[in-house]
Amino acid sequence: MAEMATYQAAAYYFPNYHRDKRNDVWHGTGWTEWELVKRAEPKFPGHQQPKVPLWGYEDEADPAVMARKIGAAADHGLTAFIFDWYWYEDGPFLQRALDEGFLHAPNNDRLKFAIMWANHDWVDIHPAQRSRPFNTQAAGQISEKGFAKAADHMIQNYFSHPSYWRVNEGLYVSFYEIHSLIRGLGGTQETARILQEFRERVRAAGLGELHINVVVWGLQILPTEQGITNIDEVLEQLGLDSISSYVWIHHQPLEQFPETDYAAIREKSLLDYEKFTAAYKLPYYPNVTMGWDSSPRTVQSETFEDLGYPYMATLGGNTPGEFKLALEGVKQFLDRGMTKPPIFTINAWNEWTEGSYLEPDMINGMAYLEAIRDVFGSKPEEGE
């Protein structure tokens, strides 16, 4: 078994499995995305739906529920949860999993946490009709005033916590859509100024340095995602610290509908690691993706055709064994010393309605988590 001394594995965490007041308005009182998980149906022969969580349809804002997640993640070698973090011009969304669940869990000293500001438009795809375009329910672009309020919340509520994840001694903060950030803040120069002021405010609070990361991709998946053509130049102007990927399919198209072979996409994605490391000046943290199946976000009575997200191809054959091969591949890449520190991200801890989750289900149990432990070792208890 490999030593866990150097590798850092951070799983993205999607927090739509607790009650939120916006969802109460949009979907009805008490709605969570578990409703889509429960209603999912097979869309083609051999398609395995619905996915049934081994732990049940739990409320992630409950500290006891989150404590079990933390324990399982730490026991199987994960370093951190990177919470998909939503803050719009009028304030927060989907933050109770972190603010009430993780931060009040009695064992949160066993796992680090960080935030990825998921600053994309929130659109009505829960579930999605076949007709386009989708209605925007909350706009991802944010003003300088809105950014300052969000930054204050981070400084006051997260950055001083002893479990906040630091990379190269800097507090890790990631942005999902760099183009949305730039447009909302008024251009590249203004964004660079505001990010620098963010760093200065963190220093003034006695919290040290920030490590600012952005997600990059070549393919747009969500309906409102956009790319930047001169990305390396923009990243340099913004004074960022690193880049990462969120999911394999941001770089590799799923060309076979309704199902593309997981192993084929894995092999292409493993080649991407060196490609992206060479293409960008900033350090690149590679991603391992557990699977992909966004069909639970479609209207289940509608015909399932290749229309674009979420009516799109799935990844098939993503068994725990195939996932383990992906982990072995990223380990081999990290062992070459091209990524320092040797960090990688995993999609995802709990993207149940996109078919990418490490949490145990009724078919595979803990097998995906066990694959991480087998390749990278387990994290010791405090004091061991």
SULQUI-V497256 format. One record per residue. N is the residue number from 1. RES is the residue in three letters. SS is DSSP state (a for helix, b for strand, c for the rest). PHI is phi in radians with two decimals (999 if undefined). BURIAL is 1 if it has 16 or more other ideal C-beta (glycine too) atoms within 10 Angstrom, else 0. Layout:
N&RES&SS&PHI&BURIAL, N&RES&SS&PHI&BURIAL
This chain:
1&MET&c&999&0, 2&ALA&c&-1.23&0, 3&GLU&c&-1.31&0, 4&MET&c&-1.76&1, 5&ALA&c&-1.16&0, 6&THR&c&-2.02&0, 7&TYR&c&-1.18&1, 8&GLN&b&-2.22&1, 9&ALA&b&-1.96&1, 10&ALA&b&-2.05&1, 11&ALA&b&-1.73&1, 12&TYR&b&-1.19&1, 13&TYR&b&-2.12&1, 14&PHE&c&-1.75&1, 15&PRO&c&-1.71&1, 16&ASN&c&-1.99&1, 17&TYR&c&-2.07&1, 18&HIS&c&-2.59&1, 19&ARG&c&-1.28&0, 20&ASP&c&-2.38&1, 21&LYS&a&-1.12&0, 22&ARG&a&-1.18&1, 23&ASN&a&-1.10&1, 24&ASP&a&-1.02&0, 25&VAL&a&-1.28&0, 26&TRP&a&-1.31&0, 27&HIS&a&-2.15&1, 28&GLY&c&2.00&0, 29&THR&c&-1.00&0, 30&GLY&c&1.51&0, 31&TRP&c&-1.16&1, 32&THR&c&-2.39&1, 33&GLU&c&-1.24&1, 34&TRP&a&-1.00&1, 35&GLU&a&-1.08&1, 36&LEU&a&-1.25&1, 37&VAL&a&-1.07&1, 38&LYS&a&-1.13&0, 39&ARG&a&-1.55&0, 40&ALA&c&-1.08&1, 41&GLU&c&-2.27&0, 42&PRO&c&-1.06&0, 43&LYS&c&-1.88&1, 44&PHE&c&-2.81&0, 45&PRO&c&-0.98&0, 46&GLY&c&1.49&0, 47&HIS&c&-1.36&1, 48&GLN&c&-1.59&0, 49&GLN&c&-2.56&1, 50&PRO&c&-1.43&1, 51&LYS&c&-1.42&1, 52&VAL&c&-2.05&0, 53&PRO&b&-1.19&1, 54&LEU&c&-1.07&0, 55&TRP&c&-1.51&0, 56&GLY&c&1.53&0, 57&TYR&c&-1.60&0, 58&GLU&c&-1.51&1, 59&ASP&c&-1.61&1, 60&GLU&c&-1.20&1, 61&ALA&c&-1.40&1, 62&ASP&c&-1.43&1, 63&PRO&a&-0.99&1, 64&ALA&a&-1.19&0, 65&VAL&a&-1.13&1, 66&MET&a&-1.13&1, 67&ALA&a&-1.07&1, 68&ARG&a&-1.15&0, 69&LYS&a&-1.09&1, 70&ILE&a&-1.04&1, 71&GLY&a&-1.07&0, 72&ALA&a&-1.14&1, 73&ALA&a&-1.10&1, 74&ALA&a&-1.15&1, 75&ASP&a&-1.09&1, 76&HIS&c&-1.89&1, 77&GLY&c&1.74&1, 78&LEU&c&-1.30&1, 79&THR&c&-1.63&1, 80&ALA&b&-2.70&1, 81&PHE&b&-1.69&1, 82&ILE&b&-1.79&1, 83&PHE&b&-1.31&1, 84&ASP&b&-1.10&1, 85&TRP&b&-2.10&1, 86&TYR&b&-1.98&1, 87&TRP&b&-2.54&1, 88&TYR&b&-1.86&1, 89&GLU&c&-0.99&1, 90&ASP&c&-1.70&0, 91&GLY&b&2.11&0, 92&PRO&b&-1.38&1, 93&PHE&b&-2.64&1, 94&LEU&c&1.02&1, 95&GLN&c&-1.83&1, 96&ARG&a&-1.24&1, 97&ALA&a&-1.07&1, 98&LEU&a&-1.42&1, 99&ASP&a&-1.19&1, 100&GLU&a&-1.81&1, 101&GLY&a&-1.41&1, 102&PHE&a&-1.13&1, 103&LEU&c&-1.19&1, 104&HIS&c&-1.90&0, 105&ALA&c&-1.21&1, 106&PRO&c&-1.18&0, 107&ASN&c&-1.97&1, 108&ASN&a&-1.23&1, 109&ASP&a&-1.36&0, 110&ARG&a&-1.54&1, 111&LEU&c&-2.47&1, 112&LYS&b&-1.38&1, 113&PHE&b&-2.48&1, 114&ALA&b&-2.61&1, 115&ILE&b&-2.18&1, 116&MET&b&-1.98&1, 117&TRP&b&-1.18&1, 118&ALA&c&-1.45&1, 119&ASN&c&-1.56&1, 120&HIS&c&-1.70&1, 121&ASP&c&-1.05&1, 122&TRP&b&-1.67&1, 123&VAL&b&-2.06&1, 124&ASP&c&-1.44&0, 125&ILE&c&-2.11&1, 126&HIS&c&-2.22&1, 127&PRO&c&-1.64&1, 128&ALA&b&-1.70&1, 129&GLN&c&-1.29&0, 130&ARG&c&-1.21&0, 131&SER&c&-1.27&0, 132&ARG&c&-2.20&0, 133&PRO&c&-1.38&0, 134&PHE&c&-1.42&1, 135&ASN&c&-1.37&0, 136&THR&b&-1.47&0, 137&GLN&b&-1.68&1, 138&ALA&b&-2.64&1, 139&ALA&c&-1.44&1, 140&GLY&c&-1.30&1, 141&GLN&c&-1.17&1, 142&ILE&c&-2.37&1, 143&SER&c&-1.41&0, 144&GLU&a&-1.06&0, 145&LYS&a&-1.12&0, 146&GLY&a&-1.14&1, 147&PHE&a&-1.07&1, 148&ALA&a&-1.08&0, 149&LYS&a&-1.13&0, 150&ALA&a&-1.13&1, 151&ALA&a&-1.09&1, 152&ASP&a&-1.02&0, 153&HIS&a&-1.10&1, 154&MET&a&-1.07&1, 155&ILE&a&-1.11&1, 156&GLN&a&-1.36&0, 157&ASN&a&-1.97&0, 158&TYR&c&-2.12&1, 159&PHE&c&-1.15&1, 160&SER&c&-1.50&0, 161&HIS&c&-1.21&0, 162&PRO&c&-1.11&0, 163&SER&c&-1.65&1, 164&TYR&b&-1.19&1, 165&TRP&c&-1.31&1, 166&ARG&b&-1.99&1, 167&VAL&b&-2.08&1, 168&ASN&c&0.89&0, 169&GLU&c&1.27&0, 170&GLY&b&-1.78&1, 171&LEU&b&-1.19&1, 172&TYR&b&-1.35&1, 173&VAL&b&-2.30&1, 174&SER&b&-2.04&1, 175&PHE&b&-2.09&1, 176&TYR&c&-1.35&1, 177&GLU&c&-2.10&1, 178&ILE&a&-1.18&1, 179&HIS&a&-1.15&1, 180&SER&a&-1.16&1, 181&LEU&a&-1.07&1, 182&ILE&a&-1.12&1, 183&ARG&a&-1.14&0, 184&GLY&a&-1.16&1, 185&LEU&a&-1.58&1, 186&GLY&c&1.72&0, 187&GLY&c&2.10&0, 188&THR&a&-1.14&1, 189&GLN&a&-1.12&0, 190&GLU&a&-1.14&0, 191&THR&a&-1.12&1, 192&ALA&a&-1.06&1, 193&ARG&a&-1.10&1, 194&ILE&a&-1.17&1, 195&LEU&a&-1.16&1, 196&GLN&a&-1.13&0, 197&GLU&a&-1.14&0, 198&PHE&a&-1.05&1, 199&ARG&a&-1.03&1, 200&GLU&a&-1.15&0, 201&ARG&a&-1.18&1, 202&VAL&a&-1.16&1, 203&ARG&a&-1.08&0, 204&ALA&a&-1.10&0, 205&ALA&c&-1.41&0, 206&GLY&c&1.34&0, 207&LEU&c&-1.83&1, 208&GLY&c&1.49&0, 209&GLU&b&-1.82&0, 210&LEU&b&-1.68&1, 211&HIS&b&-2.05&1, 212&ILE&b&-1.71&1, 213&ASN&b&-2.03&1, 214&VAL&b&-2.28&1, 215&VAL&b&-1.49&1, 216&VAL&c&-2.11&1, 217&TRP&c&-2.75&1, 218&GLY&c&-1.92&0, 219&LEU&c&-2.11&0, 220&GLN&c&-1.66&0, 221&ILE&c&-1.91&1, 222&LEU&c&-1.12&1, 223&PRO&c&-0.99&1, 224&THR&c&-1.84&1, 225&GLU&c&-1.16&1, 226&GLN&c&-2.40&0, 227&GLY&c&-1.97&0, 228&ILE&c&-2.13&0, 229&THR&c&-1.31&0, 230&ASN&c&-1.73&0, 231&ILE&a&-1.08&1, 232&ASP&a&-1.12&0, 233&GLU&a&-1.12&0, 234&VAL&a&-1.14&1, 235&LEU&a&-1.04&1, 236&GLU&a&-1.15&0, 237&GLN&a&-1.11&0, 238&LEU&a&-1.39&1, 239&GLY&c&1.20&0, 240&LEU&c&-1.46&1, 241&ASP&c&-1.89&1, 242&SER&b&-2.88&1, 243&ILE&b&-2.29&1, 244&SER&b&-2.66&1, 245&SER&c&-2.03&1, 246&TYR&c&-1.67&1, 247&VAL&c&-2.76&1, 248&TRP&a&-0.96&1, 249&ILE&a&-1.29&1, 250&HIS&a&-1.27&1, 251&HIS&c&-2.16&1, 252&GLN&c&-2.13&1, 253&PRO&c&-1.23&0, 254&LEU&c&-1.61&1, 255&GLU&c&-1.49&0, 256&GLN&c&-1.83&0, 257&PHE&c&-1.89&0, 258&PRO&c&-1.60&1, 259&GLU&b&-2.49&1, 260&THR&b&-1.89&1, 261&ASP&b&-1.22&1, 262&TYR&a&-1.03&1, 263&ALA&a&-1.07&1, 264&ALA&a&-1.15&0, 265&ILE&a&-1.21&1, 266&ARG&a&-1.04&1, 267&GLU&a&-1.11&0, 268&LYS&a&-1.16&0, 269&SER&a&-1.21&1, 270&LEU&a&-1.10&1, 271&LEU&a&-1.21&0, 272&ASP&a&-1.12&1, 273&TYR&a&-0.98&1, 274&GLU&a&-1.19&0, 275&LYS&a&-1.03&0, 276&PHE&a&-1.26&1, 277&THR&a&-1.07&1, 278&ALA&a&-1.35&0, 279&ALA&a&-1.36&0, 280&TYR&c&-1.97&1, 281&LYS&c&-1.34&0, 282&LEU&c&-1.37&1, 283&PRO&b&-1.02&1, 284&TYR&b&-1.97&1, 285&TYR&b&-1.77&1, 286&PRO&b&-1.24&1, 287&ASN&b&-2.11&1, 288&VAL&b&-2.05&1, 289&THR&b&-1.91&1, 290&MET&c&-1.32&1, 291&GLY&c&-3.13&1, 292&TRP&c&-2.79&1, 293&ASP&c&-2.86&1, 294&SER&c&-1.61&1, 295&SER&a&-1.07&1, 296&PRO&a&-1.07&1, 297&ARG&a&-1.55&1, 298&THR&b&-1.59&1, 299&VAL&c&-1.18&0, 300&GLN&c&-1.16&1, 301&SER&c&-1.45&0, 302&GLU&c&-1.42&0, 303&THR&c&-1.17&0, 304&PHE&c&-1.57&1, 305&GLU&c&-2.21&0, 306&ASP&c&-1.43&0, 307&LEU&c&-1.92&0, 308&GLY&b&1.82&0, 309&TYR&c&-0.80&1, 310&PRO&c&-1.57&1, 311&TYR&b&-1.47&1, 312&MET&c&-2.65&1, 313&ALA&c&-1.13&1, 314&THR&b&-1.79&1, 315&LEU&b&-1.71&1, 316&GLY&b&-1.88&1, 317&GLY&c&1.38&0, 318&ASN&c&-1.49&1, 319&THR&c&-1.24&1, 320&PRO&a&-0.96&1, 321&GLY&a&-1.15&0, 322&GLU&a&-1.19&1, 323&PHE&a&-1.11&1, 324&LYS&a&-1.07&1, 325&LEU&a&-1.09&1, 326&ALA&a&-1.14&1, 327&LEU&a&-1.12&1, 328&GLU&a&-1.12&1, 329&GLY&a&-1.16&1, 330&VAL&a&-1.21&1, 331&LYS&a&-1.11&1, 332&GLN&a&-1.06&0, 333&PHE&a&-1.14&1, 334&LEU&a&-1.10&1, 335&ASP&c&-1.16&0, 336&ARG&c&-1.39&0, 337&GLY&c&1.36&0, 338&MET&c&-1.46&0, 339&THR&c&-2.10&1, 340&LYS&c&-2.26&0, 341&PRO&c&-1.20&0, 342&PRO&c&-1.32&1, 343&ILE&b&-1.88&1, 344&PHE&b&-2.48&1, 345&THR&b&-1.86&1, 346&ILE&b&-2.20&1, 347&ASN&b&-1.80&1, 348&ALA&c&-2.70&1, 349&TRP&c&-1.20&1, 350&ASN&b&-2.68&1, 351&GLU&b&-1.44&1, 352&TRP&a&-1.09&1, 353&THR&a&-1.51&1, 354&GLU&a&-2.05&1, 355&GLY&c&1.16&1, 356&SER&b&-2.38&1, 357&TYR&b&-2.66&1, 358&LEU&c&-1.62&1, 359&GLU&c&-0.97&1, 360&PRO&c&-1.21&1, 361&ASP&b&-2.07&1, 362&MET&c&-1.29&0, 363&ILE&c&-1.65&0, 364&ASN&c&-1.79&1, 365&GLY&b&0.99&0, 366&MET&c&-1.63&1, 367&ALA&a&-1.09&1, 368&TYR&a&-1.24&1, 369&LEU&a&-1.17&1, 370&GLU&a&-1.11&1, 371&ALA&a&-1.11&1, 372&ILE&a&-1.11&1, 373&ARG&a&-1.08&1, 374&ASP&a&-1.14&1, 375&VAL&a&-1.50&1, 376&PHE&a&-1.97&1, 377&GLY&c&1.50&1, 378&SER&c&-1.77&1, 379&LYS&c&-1.55&1, 380&PRO&c&-1.22&0, 381&GLU&c&-1.11&0, 382&GLU&c&-1.01&0, 383&GLY&c&1.64&0, 384&GLU&c&-1.39&0
